[in-house]
Amino acid sequence: MHLLVRHKVADFAKWKPVYDDHLSARQKAGLKEVHLLRNIENPNEVILLFSVEDPDKAKAFAASDDLRQVMQTAGVTDKPDVYFLE
């Protein structure tokens, strides 16, 4: 299973260190980053693809207050599109 996330950030250079600092939380949720991509036409649009070890843990993480707070701190400017894929 995979998790695909697309969202826009105010400033990628400010978002990336906050994202990197949250690695241990993603690992605890059983997520492993496969790709981190940026839109060529809008470099502040970020697309993330993760492999998922445990769908229940990953879904709980995606809905968590902790993730919402970190995204706000990082400068996410829109509601992310989140897709669980097989």
C-alpha angles and dihedrals in degrees: 000000000000137000119216120193128184123184143144124242131199093232124003092205090059095039097052099064091049089049091049092050090056093060096109091056091052090048092050088053090055095250123143119188112238099170138004108192136177127208109251092217094045112024090189090066107091128196120193128189119193133180110231123219097180118022094199093053091045093050091048090050092048090053096041127122088225092061092045091053093047091049090052091049090048093053103252103173104192140035106277122241105233123191129178107206138187 
